[in-house]
């Protein structure tokens, strides 16, 4: 089958995949995780997880995506049929559609927060306060944390306009397709992000001591708060769990994005070097930029209290306090939040593509129709998140059950599919088609015997540490229960669409290769031994 769409250049797909991974987690989540889990010592389990989990699974997804794409399928249900050689496997592809779609529903809201902050810095309305409590109040008001439906009342509607603009911007680029939309945007956005991050980094590293009475709050100690090793933390299982989780989420493993992006590559396009380059680019943003900017800057102005702030607290409360007393803080505040906004868009675009590809491929819809349906569904979901804003309960519930649990499950399924679809030798050969580098064959043994076990252990530990609290929350919170029901309805809708797509593919003969393979295997088994 001929591929309908392909990446324009190799650097384009690398930047797109890197863009899907580089997001708010690199600049906000990673510094907080490291500071709370041993600082420099955290990097030991972090890099072990990168080598045993992150890079192998990324290479597996690149290999599986290109393998299925050259056989005419670009959506997860079709890709899993090709890999498993079984039509029933398409139903597992539902999860690879549900994950990016639901994550987009709340991620685009956070994206709009970043743009709102950037605009507020541009017009100077966010600068007067230097008290962190004032920024707590500002953030709470912006996101409607006080009560459900707050953002639909007078005084809060400016944010809704920003959200609508952000939503429309995403769909403008996704409507333009792989080459003219996603690739074109990422080719411009990624270099801009590097420049903006470096500008802010230089400013942070040249900061003086803001309070003469607290000389310990300086750049060196700020970096120390992030990087000084506390090796006692390595004996705590939660440190290893946090490190593995950070790698897992940072690289977009299990999102259903990489297999979709890789499916648009040609048979002889290099996936080994491209995958490694995209992964390395993400690590540069996370370790070299996020690790040197966010927490050190917050420590200089707030002291050790900055280490205990969560992702949102660090990003939307602590850093504005820093910019408020920093020379030229209005400018650097704008540059920081516009960079976060761009980083968020490169990620949110990747969340839309797997679903729109399925609507086109599975249901035979044109791009404009697929974008319209996807826009309606995701708008309903975003509206749900915006309305149930009290204590961010809807956002938090969706993030845990889909943005964490479902990603783990999907990643384990994809690791299993890879081990079934490819032997050690065939997987090694598939990875190296058109490759410019050689990957040791030990990687294939790692993917078959080490990575799945390591992933399963992480998942079990994660469930033990986190699931009970979220189960109890469902019984205590009507919003949490409603969020679970909403996720279930979206999942059921996608499951029905996947079933319909399978019937359509059978009717059109797109799955005839399964019969041909079965007949070939039967002929070989019936042939007399020589």
Secondary structure, DSSP 8 states (H G I E B T S, - for coil): ---S---S-HHHHHHHHHHHH-SHIIIIIHHHHHHHTTBTTHHHHHHHHIIIIIHHHHHHHHHHHHHHHTTT--SHHHHHHHHHT-GGGGGGHHHHHHHHHHHHHHHHHHHHHHHHHHHHHHHTTT-S---HHHHHHHHHHHHT-SSTTGGGSTTSHHHHHHHHHHHHHHHHHHHTHIIIIIIHHHHHHHHHHHHHHHHHHHHHHT---S-TT-TT-SHHHHHHHHHSB-GGGGGSHHHHHHHHHHHHHHTTTTSS-HHHHHTTS-TTS-SHHHHHHHHHHHHIIIIIIIHHHHHHHHHHHHGGGGGG--HHHIIIIIHHHHHHHSTTHHHHHHHHHHHHHHHHHHHHHHHHHHHHHHHHHHH---HHHHHHHHHHHHHHHHHHHHHS-GGGHHHHHHHHIIIIIIHHHHHHHHHHHHHHH--HHHHHHHHTTT-SS---THHHHIIIIIHHHHHHHHHHHHIIIIIHHHHHHHHH-HHHHHHHHHHHHHHHHHHHHHHHHHHHHHHTTTTHHHHHHHHHHHHHHHS---
